[in-house]
Amino acid sequence: MNCVKKIILSLSIFLPSLLLATSEPTLSTTHKTLENNTLAVFYTIPGNAEEAYNELVEKKLKSIGFNLTDPNKRVNDKYETKYGSSILDVLSFMPVVNDKVIIPLLNIDPRIAGFAPFNMLIHKKLDENVTHVGHLMPKVMLDILGIKNKEVREKFTSTFQSLDEMIEKELGGGKSFMSYKKLPEQKMINFEYTFEIPKDMDAFLNDFQNRFELAFINKKYRIAGYHNFMQATKNAEMILSGYDAFWTYALCKSEFSYGMFDNEGARPEAGLFVPCTMYMYIKKGTNKIVVGIFRRQNLSDTLDIKDEKRLKLVENLDKEIPEILTELGMKPTKNVNTLLHYAPTTVQTKEPVKQTSKVKTGTKKHRRTKKSYANTNTVPKAGNTPTIPTVPKVPEVITFNKSQNVYDRSIKFSKRVPPNYIPHRLDNMQKVKSAAHTRIGGVSQGRISAYLRGKFIDAKTVEEKLKTAGFKIITTVPINKKGTLISVVFTDKSLVGMASKENRGFMASLRVLVDTKEKTISITNPIYMAKGFLQNDYDEKSAKKILDKLITQFPNLENSKDLLKFQLLSKYQFMKGMPYYQNMLEVSSGDDLLERIKNNKKVVFTQTLENGSTLIGIKLGKRTRKFTKKIGRNNAAMLPYPILIENGKAKILDPKYYISFMYPLLKMSEFMTIATIPDAIVKDCKRVFRKKKKKK
C-alpha cells in the first residue's frame, strides 16, 4: 500500500512536467543531460510553495552567500490589475547575486555581470496543483556572455552546488532538467558611450543615469532593479580599484512580460531570463562607459518558441533596445573582454533604397520641362447693367406657447440686484472657502494637507522658534549633496508619549524642511502624520495641541496642495497590491543592534522612547537620496530615513508606502521613474547594521 502511495505522489509531481514537455523544451530527471545542452534546473513542489520559497530566497540563501537584490513578487497580480486577467496563481522574479564571488571575477572578465544578478524563478498556473521553482544553469549563462576564462567559469559554476542543495533541502519536490537545442549566433547587445572626463564623476553619473532611466521609461520599460557593485560589500571599492564605476540595471517591459508569460499559450518558464540584466562600467582613467545585455533571442531559441506573436515580442525588444542606446549617443561594439581587448565598433549597414523606376545607364540627357499655364479667360466688363431690386423679407410671425396665458397682464420684475448685494448661496460658499484657509493644518471638506508651507527662514531661526514653542531639537542635518535642503528634526513629550507603543515609534518626531534654494520651509502636519502612523491609537487632542503650537510660532503658514482623505490615512495604500503602514520590513535583528550603530556616520540621530524602543534616522546613500530631484524636493522632509528598533528587531516602513504617503500627489508614472529606489533604501538601511569585524 505504501508503495502505491509513493507511485501516486511521484506521478502528481512529475506528470505536469511531462505534460509540459509536449510543447516545450525537454525536461529530464536524469543527470545525463548535464553536458552541453542543459538550459535550466526545475524543482516541482506539490501545492503552493510560495511562502516557503520567499522564506528561502529572502533569508536562508544569505547563509551561503547569495543576496536578494530587487524582488519582483507576484507579477501576476500586476497583470490582473493592468490587463484584467491572469491564468497564473504565482509568478515572481527574485534576482540573486553572490557578491563575494562575483566582485573579484569582474577584474578578470567584467561580462560576468551580465547574469549578476540572475533570476530565481517561481511560477504556478491557476489550474495546477504544483509549484515550479528554477534557474538557468551557470554554463549556459557563461556561454551566452561569451566567457571562456577557465577560472571565471569554474568559480562562478561552483556557487550553484550549495544553492541547489539548499533548494532541495528546504523545498523538496522533484528535480528535473530542461534542455535546449541551440543558442543564437548573435547572443549579446554591446555598446559603448564616450564622454568628456568630468571634474565631478558622481555628478556626471547621476546625470547619465537619469537620462538613461528616463529614456527607457519613456519607451514604457520599467527599471526593475539596480545593483551597484562598488557598494555591494565593505571592501568592494578596494577590490574594484581598476574601475571608476560598475553597476547593473534590470529592465522589464510589461507588454513583453504579459505577452510571453501569461494569457493563452503562456510560457511562464521563460521568466528564467528576466528581469533582463544590463551591465555598465567605466574602467579607471578612461572616458568610456561599456554596456552589455543579452539578446531576447536567447530566450526564444533555447525555449524553442514557435508562436508568431511571442516571436514578434522578442524581435521588437532586440530591435528597440539598441535603438534607445543609439539615441543616447552610444555606439555598438563587439562582444569582447575589454580588459584584454579593445572593443571595435560595429558598422550597421543600412538596407539599399529600392528604386521604383528603371534608370538607363550612360549619359543622361537633361530635358527641360515645359511649364504649363492655366488659360485665363478674361470676362468683359459689363456696361449699364440694370440693378435688380431686393426681395422684401417676410415678416416673422410671433407665436405664443400654448401654455402661456396671453391675457396675463401682471407686472414682471427684473432680475437686477442692488449694488454690492451678495446672494445667500454665494455668501455661504465664500464662508466655506474662507474657513478652509483660516484653519491651517485641519481637516477641510474631508481632506487634510500633509505639510504646512511657509516663507523662508534659516535653520537657526527655525530651531529658536521650535524651542520657544517647547519643542526639543533632535538634529539639524543637510539631506542633499549641496546642502540646500536641511531637515530639522524635533520632538516633545506628547509626541514621545504617543509613539511609545509597539509599532507606533515612527510618530516620535516631526520635521521642518528648510529649502535655501527655493526659499521656503515645510513642516510635517502633526494631524496628518498622527492619523497615519498611530492607526487605531490616533490621539486627536494631542495632535491638535502640537499643531496649535506650530501655528503660533510660525505665522502665515499655508496648507500644502498635497492632500489625502483624512479618514483613509490609517488604511492608506498607494494602489492595489502596494503595502500598508503595518507591512513593515525587518532590516536586521539581534540583541546588539544599538551597539552596531555606535559611531556610525550614517546614523544622524537616535531617539529613545518611553517603552524602551529607539527611533533612529539614517542618511541614505548618495545615489539613493537623489530621488527627491525626480519627484519633488519640497517633500524631502521624509528624510533622514527613520528606522525603529524594537524588541530586538530593526524595522522600517516599506519605502513604497512611506514615499507615497509623504508624496500624496505622486502619480504612478512618476513612481516608475524611481522604481529602483525602494529596494535601494532597504539595502541602505541594512548596511547600517552590518557587524563590525573584530581587529586581530
C-alpha positions in Angstrom: 0.0 0.0 0.0 2.8 2.4 0.9 4.4 1.6 -2.4 1.3 2.6 -4.3 1.1 5.9 -2.4 4.7 6.7 -3.4 3.9 6.0 -7.0 0.8 8.2 -6.9 2.8 11.0 -5.2 5.6 10.7 -7.8 3.1 11.0 -10.6 1.5 14.1 -9.1 4.9 15.7 -9.0 6.3 14.7 -12.4 3.1 14.4 -14.5 2.8 18.3 -15.0 6.4 18.4 -16.1 5.9 15.5 -18.6 2.8 17.1 -20.0 4.7 20.4 -20.3 7.3 18.7 -22.3 5.0 18.1 -25.2 5.1 21.7 -26.3 8.2 23.0 -24.5 11.9 22.0 -24.2 12.5 18.6 -22.8 12.5 18.1 -19.0 14.7 15.2 -17.8 15.0 13.8 -14.3 18.4 12.3 -15.0 21.8 13.9 -14.9 22.8 12.6 -18.4 21.7 15.9 -19.9 24.2 17.9 -17.8 26.7 18.1 -20.6 26.4 20.8 -23.2 22.7 21.3 -23.7 21.2 21.8 -20.2 19.3 25.0 -20.0 17.8 25.0 -16.6 17.0 23.1 -13.4 13.5 23.0 -12.1 12.0 21.8 -8.8 8.4 20.7 -8.9 6.8 21.0 -5.5 3.3 19.8 -4.5 0.8 22.6 -3.8 1.5 26.3 -3.5 5.1 26.7 -2.2 5.2 30.5 -2.5 5.6 31.1 1.3 8.4 28.6 1.8 10.1 29.9 -1.4 10.0 33.5 -0.2 11.5 32.5 3.1 14.2 30.6 1.3 15.2 33.4 -1.1 14.8 36.3 1.3 16.5 34.8 4.3 18.1 31.4 4.1 20.2 31.9 0.9 22.2 34.6 2.8 23.9 31.8 4.7 25.5 30.5 1.5 26.5 34.0 0.2 23.5 34.8 -2.1 21.6 38.0 -1.6 18.3 39.0 -3.0 18.7 42.3 -4.9 15.4 43.7 -6.3 12.5 41.3 -5.7 9.5 41.4 -8.1 6.9 39.5 -6.2 3.6 38.3 -7.6 3.9 39.9 -11.0 0.7 38.1 -11.9 -1.2 40.4 -9.6 0.1 43.4 -11.7 -1.0 41.6 -14.9 -4.5 41.1 -13.5 -4.7 44.8 -12.4 -3.4 46.2 -15.7 -4.8 43.7 -18.3 -7.9 42.4 -16.4 -7.0 38.8 -16.2 -4.3 36.2 -15.5 -4.0 32.5 -15.8 -1.3 32.4 -13.2 -1.6 31.8 -9.4 2.0 32.8 -8.7 4.8 34.4 -10.8 7.7 36.1 -9.0 11.1 37.1 -10.3 13.7 37.0 -7.5 17.1 38.1 -8.7 20.0 36.9 -6.5 23.8 37.5 -6.6 26.8 36.2 -4.7 28.8 39.4 -4.5 31.8 37.9 -2.7 32.4 35.6 -5.6 31.3 37.9 -8.4 33.2 41.1 -7.5 36.8 39.6 -7.8 35.8 37.9 -11.1 34.9 41.4 -12.5 38.6 42.0 -12.6 39.1 39.0 -14.9 36.1 39.4 -17.2 33.6 42.1 -16.4 31.0 40.5 -18.7 30.1 38.1 -15.9 27.9 40.9 -14.6 25.5 40.1 -17.4 24.0 37.5 -15.1 24.8 39.1 -11.8 22.1 39.0 -10.5 20.4 36.1 -12.2 16.7 35.2 -11.6 15.4 32.7 -9.2 12.0 31.9 -10.8 8.8 30.7 -9.2 5.6 30.1 -11.2 2.3 28.2 -10.8 -0.8 28.3 -13.0 -4.3 28.5 -11.5 -5.2 25.1 -12.8 -2.0 23.4 -11.4 -1.6 21.8 -8.1 2.2 22.1 -8.1 4.7 24.9 -8.0 7.7 25.2 -10.3 11.0 26.8 -9.0 14.1 27.0 -11.1 17.1 28.9 -12.5 19.3 28.9 -15.6 22.4 26.6 -15.4 25.6 28.5 -15.0 27.2 27.0 -18.1 24.5 28.4 -20.4 24.8 31.9 -18.8 28.6 31.8 -19.4 28.1 30.7 -23.0 25.6 33.5 -23.7 28.0 36.0 -22.2 30.9 34.6 -24.3 33.1 34.0 -21.3 35.8 31.3 -21.9 38.2 32.1 -19.0 38.6 28.8 -17.0 38.9 30.5 -13.6 35.8 32.6 -14.1 33.8 29.6 -15.3 34.8 27.3 -12.5 34.4 29.8 -9.7 31.0 31.0 -11.0 29.8 27.5 -11.5 30.9 26.3 -8.1 28.5 28.5 -6.2 25.5 26.7 -7.7 26.2 23.4 -5.9 25.3 24.8 -2.5 22.4 26.8 -4.0 20.8 23.7 -5.4 21.5 21.6 -2.3 19.6 24.2 -0.2 16.7 24.4 -2.6 16.3 20.6 -2.5 16.7 20.6 1.3 14.2 23.4 2.0 11.6 22.9 -0.7 11.9 19.3 -1.7 9.9 18.1 -4.6 11.0 16.5 -7.8 14.1 17.7 -9.6 14.3 17.9 -13.4 16.5 19.4 -16.1 15.4 21.4 -19.1 17.5 21.0 -22.3 17.9 23.2 -25.4 19.0 22.6 -29.0 20.7 25.9 -29.9 21.8 29.3 -28.9 21.5 32.2 -31.4 24.6 33.2 -33.4 24.5 36.7 -32.0 23.9 36.4 -28.3 24.7 39.9 -26.9 24.0 43.5 -27.4 27.1 45.5 -26.7 27.5 49.3 -26.8 30.0 52.0 -25.7 29.4 55.6 -24.6 32.2 58.1 -24.9 32.2 61.2 -22.7 34.4 64.0 -21.6 36.1 63.2 -18.3 34.3 65.3 -15.7 35.6 67.1 -12.7 32.9 65.5 -10.6 32.3 61.9 -11.6 29.4 61.5 -9.2 27.5 64.4 -10.7 28.2 63.0 -14.2 27.0 59.6 -13.3 23.9 61.0 -11.7 23.1 62.9 -14.9 23.8 60.0 -17.2 21.8 57.5 -15.1 18.8 59.9 -15.0 18.9 60.3 -18.8 19.3 56.6 -19.3 16.5 55.7 -17.0 14.1 58.3 -18.5 14.9 57.1 -22.0 13.8 53.6 -21.2 10.8 54.7 -19.0 9.6 56.9 -21.9 9.6 53.7 -24.1 7.4 52.0 -21.4 10.2 50.0 -19.8 10.4 49.5 -16.1 13.7 49.9 -14.3 13.1 46.7 -12.2 16.4 46.7 -10.4 19.7 48.5 -9.8 22.8 46.9 -8.3 26.0 48.9 -7.5 29.0 46.6 -7.3 31.1 49.4 -5.8 28.9 49.4 -2.7 27.9 45.8 -2.6 30.4 44.8 0.1 32.6 46.7 2.6 35.8 46.2 0.5 34.2 46.3 -2.9 35.8 49.7 -3.9 39.2 48.4 -2.9 38.8 45.2 -4.9 37.4 47.1 -7.9 40.1 49.8 -7.7 40.5 49.4 -11.5 37.0 50.8 -12.1 35.5 54.3 -11.6 32.0 52.8 -11.6 30.3 49.4 -12.1 26.6 48.7 -11.9 23.8 46.8 -13.4 20.2 47.6 -14.3 17.3 45.1 -14.5 14.9 46.0 -17.3 11.3 44.9 -17.8 8.6 45.8 -20.2 5.0 44.8 -19.2 3.8 44.3 -22.8 6.6 41.7 -23.4 6.2 40.2 -19.9 2.4 39.7 -20.0 2.5 38.6 -23.7 5.2 36.0 -23.0 4.5 34.6 -19.5 0.7 34.9 -19.2 -2.6 34.5 -21.2 -3.4 31.8 -23.7 -0.4 29.6 -24.6 1.6 31.2 -21.7 5.3 30.4 -21.2 6.0 31.3 -17.6 9.2 29.3 -17.7 10.6 32.0 -20.0 10.9 34.0 -16.8 14.2 32.3 -16.3 15.6 35.1 -18.5 14.1 38.1 -16.7 14.5 40.7 -15.4 17.0 41.4 -18.1 20.3 42.4 -16.6 22.3 45.2 -18.3 25.8 45.9 -17.0 27.6 49.2 -17.2 31.2 50.0 -16.1 33.9 52.6 -16.5 37.5 51.5 -16.3 39.6 53.9 -14.3 41.3 56.5 -16.3 39.1 56.0 -19.4 36.2 58.1 -20.8 34.0 55.2 -21.9 31.0 53.5 -20.4 30.9 49.9 -21.5 27.4 48.4 -21.8 26.2 44.9 -22.4 22.9 42.9 -22.2 22.0 39.5 -23.6 19.5 39.4 -26.5 16.0 38.2 -26.0 16.6 35.8 -28.9 18.4 33.6 -26.4 15.1 33.1 -24.7 13.1 32.2 -27.9 15.8 29.9 -29.4 16.6 27.9 -26.2 12.9 27.5 -25.4 12.0 26.7 -29.0 9.2 29.2 -29.1 7.1 28.9 -32.3 4.2 31.3 -31.6 4.4 34.2 -34.1 3.1 36.8 -31.6 5.6 35.9 -29.0 8.5 35.7 -31.5 7.5 39.3 -32.6 7.7 40.4 -29.0 11.3 39.1 -28.8 12.2 40.6 -32.1 10.8 44.0 -31.1 12.9 44.1 -27.9 16.1 43.1 -29.6 15.5 45.9 -32.1 14.3 48.6 -29.7 17.0 48.3 -27.0 19.8 49.1 -29.5 17.7 52.0 -30.9 17.3 53.5 -27.5 21.1 53.2 -26.7 21.9 54.7 -30.1 19.6 57.7 -29.3 21.5 58.2 -26.1 24.7 58.7 -28.1 26.1 55.2 -27.8 27.9 53.2 -30.5 27.6 49.4 -31.0 30.7 47.3 -30.3 31.7 43.7 -30.5 31.3 41.4 -27.5 34.8 41.1 -26.1 36.5 41.3 -22.7 37.6 44.9 -22.7 40.2 44.2 -20.0 42.1 42.2 -22.6 41.0 43.5 -26.0 39.8 46.8 -27.5 36.1 46.7 -28.4 35.9 47.8 -32.0 32.7 49.4 -33.1 30.5 47.6 -35.4 29.2 49.2 -38.6 25.4 48.9 -39.0 24.7 48.7 -42.7 21.5 50.2 -44.0 19.3 48.4 -46.5 19.7 49.8 -50.0 16.8 52.0 -51.1 14.7 50.2 -53.6 14.3 52.1 -56.9 10.8 52.1 -58.3 11.7 53.2 -61.8 14.3 51.9 -64.2 17.3 54.1 -65.0 19.2 53.8 -68.2 22.9 53.6 -68.0 25.1 56.0 -69.9 25.0 59.7 -70.5 21.8 61.3 -69.1 20.1 63.9 -71.2 18.5 66.6 -69.2 15.3 67.8 -70.7 13.6 71.0 -69.8 10.1 70.5 -68.7 7.6 72.8 -70.2 5.8 75.0 -67.8 2.0 74.7 -68.2 0.0 77.7 -67.6 -3.8 77.7 -67.0 -5.7 79.5 -69.7 -7.2 82.6 -68.2 -10.5 83.7 -69.7 -11.0 87.4 -69.4 -14.6 88.4 -68.7 -15.6 91.6 -70.5 -16.8 94.4 -68.3 -20.5 94.8 -68.2 -22.0 98.0 -69.4 -25.0 99.6 -67.9 -26.3 96.5 -66.0 -29.7 97.1 -64.5 -29.9 96.8 -60.7 -32.2 94.1 -59.5 -34.3 95.1 -56.5 -34.0 93.0 -53.4 -36.9 90.9 -52.4 -38.6 92.2 -49.2 -38.3 89.9 -46.2 -41.4 88.1 -45.0 -42.2 89.4 -41.5 -41.7 86.9 -38.7 -44.8 85.5 -37.2 -44.9 85.8 -33.4 -46.2 82.6 -31.9 -47.2 82.0 -28.3 -46.6 79.0 -26.2 -49.8 77.1 -25.8 -49.3 77.1 -22.0 -48.7 80.8 -21.9 -51.7 83.0 -20.9 -51.7 85.8 -23.5 -54.2 87.7 -21.3 -51.8 87.8 -18.3 -51.1 91.5 -17.7 -49.4 91.1 -14.3 -46.3 93.2 -13.7 -42.9 91.3 -14.3 -40.0 92.2 -12.0 -36.5 92.4 -13.5 -33.6 90.3 -12.0 -31.4 93.3 -11.3 -29.9 93.5 -7.8 -28.8 96.4 -5.7 -25.1 97.4 -5.8 -22.8 95.2 -3.6 -25.6 92.7 -3.0 -24.3 89.1 -2.4 -26.9 86.3 -2.7 -27.1 83.9 0.3 -25.8 80.9 -1.7 -22.6 82.8 -2.7 -22.2 84.1 0.8 -22.3 80.6 2.2 -19.8 79.4 -0.5 -17.4 82.2 0.5 -17.7 81.3 4.2 -16.8 77.7 3.4 -13.9 78.8 1.3 -12.5 81.2 3.9 -13.0 78.6 6.6 -10.8 76.2 4.7 -7.9 78.7 4.9 -8.4 80.0 8.4 -7.8 76.6 9.9 -4.3 75.7 8.9 -3.5 72.0 9.1 -7.0 70.9 9.9 -9.5 68.8 8.1 -11.4 70.6 5.4 -14.1 69.0 3.4 -12.9 65.6 4.4 -9.3 66.2 3.3 -6.1 67.2 5.0 -2.7 68.6 4.0 0.5 66.6 4.5 2.6 69.8 5.0 2.4 73.3 6.2 4.2 75.6 3.9 5.8 78.9 4.9 8.1 81.7 3.8 11.8 81.2 4.1 13.6 81.5 7.4 17.0 80.0 8.1 17.6 76.8 10.0 18.9 78.6 13.1 15.7 80.7 13.3 13.6 77.6 12.9 15.4 76.0 15.8 14.8 79.0 18.0 11.1 79.2 17.2 10.7 75.4 17.9 12.5 75.8 21.3 10.3 78.8 22.2 7.2 76.6 21.4 8.5 74.0 23.9 10.0 71.5 21.4 13.3 69.8 21.6 15.7 69.8 18.7 17.0 66.3 17.9 19.2 67.1 15.0 19.6 69.6 12.1 21.2 67.9 9.1 21.6 68.6 5.4 19.9 65.8 3.3 21.3 66.5 -0.2 24.8 66.9 -1.5 24.8 70.6 -1.9 23.3 71.2 1.5 20.4 73.3 0.1 17.9 71.0 1.8 18.1 71.0 5.6 15.9 68.8 7.8 15.3 70.0 11.4 14.0 67.0 13.4 12.2 67.9 16.6 10.0 66.4 19.3 8.3 66.9 22.6 6.8 64.9 25.5 3.4 64.4 23.8 5.0 63.1 20.6 7.1 60.6 22.6 4.1 59.6 24.6 2.0 58.9 21.6 4.9 56.9 20.0 5.7 54.8 23.0 3.6 51.8 21.9 4.5 48.9 19.8 4.9 49.7 16.1 4.0 53.4 16.7 7.5 54.7 17.2 7.6 56.5 13.8 5.4 59.2 15.4 8.1 60.2 17.9 9.4 63.2 15.9 8.4 65.7 13.2 10.4 67.6 10.7 10.8 71.1 9.3 12.4 71.2 5.8 14.4 74.4 5.2 15.0 74.9 1.4 17.7 77.5 0.9 17.4 77.3 -2.9 13.6 77.7 -3.3 13.4 79.9 -0.2 10.6 78.0 1.6 10.0 76.0 4.7 7.8 72.9 5.0 6.5 71.4 8.3 5.1 67.9 8.5 1.5 68.3 9.6 1.1 66.6 13.1 -2.5 65.6 12.5 -1.7 64.1 9.1 1.2 62.1 10.5 -0.6 61.0 13.7 -3.6 59.7 11.8 -1.4 57.7 9.5 1.3 56.5 11.9 -0.8 55.9 15.1 -3.5 53.9 13.3 -6.2 52.9 15.9 -4.2 54.7 18.6 -4.8 58.1 17.0 -4.8 60.9 19.6 -6.6 63.8 18.1 -6.4 66.1 21.2 -2.6 65.8 21.5 -2.1 66.2 17.7 -4.2 69.4 17.6 -2.2 70.9 20.6 1.0 70.3 18.7 -0.5 71.9 15.6 -1.6 75.0 17.6 2.0 75.4 19.0 3.4 75.3 15.5 0.9 77.8 14.0 1.5 80.2 16.9 5.3 80.2 16.4 5.2 80.1 12.6 2.5 82.6 11.4 1.3 82.9 7.9 1.6 79.2 7.1 -0.4 77.7 4.3 -1.8 74.3 3.7 0.1 72.4 1.1 -1.6 71.2 -2.1 -0.6 67.6 -1.1 -3.9 66.3 0.2 -5.4 63.0 1.2 -8.8 62.0 2.6 -8.5 62.2 6.3 -10.4 59.0 7.1 -8.3 57.0 4.7 -5.0 57.9 6.2 -5.0 55.0 8.7 -5.6 52.5 5.9 -3.6 54.3 3.2 -2.3 52.3 0.3 -0.8 53.8 -2.9 -2.6 51.3 -5.1 -3.8 47.8 -5.0 -1.0 45.3 -4.2 1.1 48.0 -2.5 1.9 47.9 1.2 0.0 49.4 4.1 1.5 51.0 7.2 1.6 47.7 9.1 3.6 46.0 6.3 6.9 47.0 7.8 10.2 45.4 6.7 12.7 43.9 9.0 16.2 45.1 8.1 18.1 43.5 10.9 17.7 41.6 14.2 19.7 40.8 17.4 20.3 42.0 20.9 23.3 44.2 19.9 21.5 46.4 17.3 22.3 49.6 19.3 25.9 48.5 19.7 26.3 48.0 16.0 25.2 51.6 15.1 27.6 53.3 17.5 29.9 55.8 15.8 28.2 55.1 12.5 28.3 58.3 10.4 25.2 57.2 8.5 23.2 57.5 11.8 22.3 61.1 12.2 20.0 60.9 15.2 19.0 58.5 18.0 15.8 59.0 20.0 14.9 56.8 23.0 11.1 56.2 23.7 9.3 55.5 27.0 8.7 51.9 26.1 12.4 51.1 25.6 12.2 51.3 21.8 14.6 53.5 19.8 14.0 55.6 16.7 17.0 56.4 14.6 17.4 58.4 11.4 19.9 57.5 8.8 21.5 59.3 5.8 20.8 57.4 2.6 23.5 56.6 0.1 24.5 59.3 -2.5 22.6 57.8 -5.3 19.5 56.7 -3.3 18.8 60.1 -1.8 18.7 61.8 -5.2 15.2 60.5 -5.8 13.8 63.8 -4.4 15.2 65.5 -7.5 12.8 63.5 -9.7 9.6 63.6 -7.7 9.9 66.9 -5.9 12.3 68.5 -3.3 9.6 70.2 -1.4 8.5 67.0 0.3 12.0 65.9 1.2 11.2 66.3 4.9 10.7 62.5 4.9 14.4 62.3 5.3 16.5 61.3 7.2 15.0 57.8 6.8 13.6 56.5 10.1 14.3 53.1 11.5 12.5 51.7 14.6 14.5 49.4 16.9 12.1 47.4 19.0 12.1 44.0 20.7 15.4 43.0 19.1 14.3 43.9 15.6 15.1 46.9 13.4 12.2 47.7 11.1 11.3 50.3 8.6 8.1 51.5 6.9 8.1 49.9 3.5 9.6 52.6 1.2 6.8 52.1 -1.3 4.4 53.1 1.5 6.5 55.8 3.1 7.4 57.6 -0.1 3.8 57.6 -1.5 2.4 58.6 1.9 4.8 61.6 2.1 4.2 62.4 -1.5 0.4 62.3 -1.7 0.3 63.8 -5.3 2.7 61.2 -6.6 1.5 59.6 -9.9 2.2 56.1 -11.0 4.2 57.4 -13.9 6.3 59.4 -11.5 6.7 56.5 -9.2 8.1 54.4 -12.1 10.9 56.9 -12.5 12.2 55.9 -9.1 11.4 52.2 -9.4 14.8 51.1 -8.1 14.7 53.5 -5.1 12.6 51.4 -2.6 14.9 48.5 -2.8 17.9 50.8 -2.6 16.5 52.3 0.6 16.1 48.8 2.1 19.7 48.0 1.2 21.0 51.3 2.8 19.1 50.5 6.0 20.5 47.0 6.2 24.1 48.3 5.7 23.8 50.4 8.9 23.6 47.2 11.0 26.5 45.3 9.5 28.5 43.7 12.2 32.0 45.2 12.5 34.8 42.8 12.1 37.0 42.5 15.2 40.5 43.6 14.8 43.0 40.8 15.2 
